Amino acid sequence: VCGKIAPVVENVTTQVRGLSGIGGKSKMALVSGNVDVFERHGLSRASGASICASCGEATHQALNKLISDPIRSKQLGPAKFLWWVSEPTDDFIGALLQGDSEDAVREVFDALVSDRSLPPISTARFYAVSIGANVNRVVVRSWIDVTLTEAISNVRSWLDSVAIVDFHGDRIRRPGVW
């Protein structure tokens, strides 16, 4: 994961927590292999994933922090969505998804669907991961790594694609993100 040569671990000590709401157990592993079919190159358990102890601990701790943050995570059915940015910026995505107040959501939506720009954030990267649970393992269902500007453009494009107009050709209320 880190690109350095280091001993791989058979087990990551820190377990991922907080996924019981999506069918997980109280403690789970992101990287594991507990039967022969999961062995790679003759390496048992997590050692087949070539992750060192410090990377394993860092990824599991980061997941735990994101899962427990109500602004940076959202459950949708059997999946949990987690997101973060590469540098400090106004958390308009968190405000939009969390719906902290009608004004915050309205302001974000209005900025996204108009030509009005948000604070300068073009250098920040937006990361998101969708995770699920499968028995004792955390399942990464999808992930995204784009600039925040691209993320905004994608949301604007989606809103334009699903726009509905009434009989008179006027746009009606925008659909919700979820």
ABEGO torsion letter per residue (X at the ends): XAGBBBBBBABBABBBBGAAAAGBBABBBABBBABAAABBGGBBEAAAAGBBAAAAAAAAAAAAAAAABAAABBBBEABBBBBBBABBBBBAAAAAAAGABAAAAAAAAAAAABABBBBBAAABBBBBBBBBBBEABBBBABBBBBBAAAAAAAAAAAAAAABBBBAAGBBBBBBBAX
